[in-house]
Amino acid sequence: MQKLKDIINFLETVAPLSLQEGYDNSGLLYGDPESNIEKTIVSLDLTDAVLEEAINIKAQLIIVHHPPVFKPIKRLSHYDQVSRMVIKAIQEHIAIYAIHTNLDNVIWGVNGEIANRLGLKDLMVLSPLSNTHQKLIVYVPALHTEKVRNAVFAAGGGAIGNYSDCSFSSKGIGTFKANEGSNPWTGKIGERNEEAEEKLEFLIPVHLQASILQEVQNSHPYETVAYDIVALNNQFHEIGGGAIGRLNTPMPTELFLKEVKSIFGSAVIRHNGIEKREISKVAICGGAGKSLINNALSKGADAFLTADLSYHDFFVPPFKMLLADFGHFESEQFTSELIISLVKEKFPNFAVLKTAIQTNPVHYFL
Ligand SMILES: [Zn+2]
């Protein structure tokens, strides 16, 4: 058994809600965060059949990739499919949680899973997001620096790429005068005090700013902590849309497409002409990725695999890049397995099941 809020907190550490796109509606769509969850179903989509399945197996939570409530609902009408599902979920006390573009925008998410299945190495995001991190500067009296440093690390600050516990410090002298009514840790009221301090600097994720500052306050001896938050324009290879990496060994194009078809079970792959004879550098974007075609071209991808492409998208010159649509559901289907393995690893004694329902609404007449 697990509190819903613990599961949510964990999922939002993996894929912070602040990383979702502006049009998205990820997060808890219905449910009491204090409720206890014994069983959950994971599915790419919520359908009537998935909801029925959850009721039958007595699951208290459904985790989906695509948020069933996407556009604002003005009335809960029994004639509307989304409303009907929401009403039923409420009646049956089944919480619904969506982890969508926030999971698309971390490299260990949807695209990382596709890359693993393809065996891509040297993976980086295709279109890095900006403004995901800030610099935190804190001024700390010399003997307390380690405590504050550890508090920032424990709260999730100081991580750069595959490195943690990253910080920089420089020594200096701080001055302050405690005024009437204050309660200084050191120095006398009404007299200027000089203190040997260290200036500590960290990179922190924007979404953790409030909790990290709280930990700084808790671990710092001063009544009033002096700190700066500095906006950064840095982009990071792990945060953003799509991904690009290399195949272990370059592959003839037809063979590559055959591999993709077999790994993802795509009934058909739609693609532009085959003029690239060999594929080595592969860009991917699970689901609708046409907005990243130019990113893939500019990064020199031999192939860009995505979904939901329309006629005109395929006019990408084939000598520049193979562009292939291998199906929306097909591209994202392993997202359920990814969510299940993440949740199971964190909460080993908790039932997380993949839906037995095939939710792909697209069928192919061959
Ligand atoms: Zn999708």
Residues whose N, C-alpha, C, O or C-beta is under 5 A from the ligand:
A	BS01	ZN	G287 E332
